[in-house]
Amino acid sequence: YKDATQIKDDFVLYDRGIPDVPAYMDYAGQDYPSIFVEACKDYRYDRIFVLPPWEDIHQVDNERYEDFATARALHNTLLKTYERYGYSPIAVPHCSVQERVEFIENQLKR
């Protein structure tokens, strides 16, 4: 996060955000230190895009080991966590990759 603040481009996109950590730990029922909560409050993002689980393309592999039901439950936990920290996540629609890119680009122009 701190390194990216030095980038002079108009937009910097992250694959994951700081609130993902407490979200996953909440999902697993694990306790975590308050520094995680403070980081979520101190390091803010301008917009949050989420890609809801999509059953038609979901597959289990070395990177995505969750079944679809688990992926959906994790997604819901992530949404609740981001909302708890004051974000309004923007859901990227299920469509082609190009259409998703265009959707995100249009959102960033707002």
GIURZI-V455814 format. One record per run of one state. SS is the DSSP state (H for helix, E for strand, L for the rest). FROM is the first residue (numbers start at 1). LEN is the number of residues. Records with the same first field share a line. If there is no record, write none. Layout:
SS = FROM-LEN / FROM-LEN
This chain:
L = 1-3 / 7-12 / 29-5 / 43-6 / 51-17 / 85-5 / 92-5 / 109-2
H = 4-3 / 19-10 / 34-9 / 68-17 / 97-12
E = 49-2 / 90-2
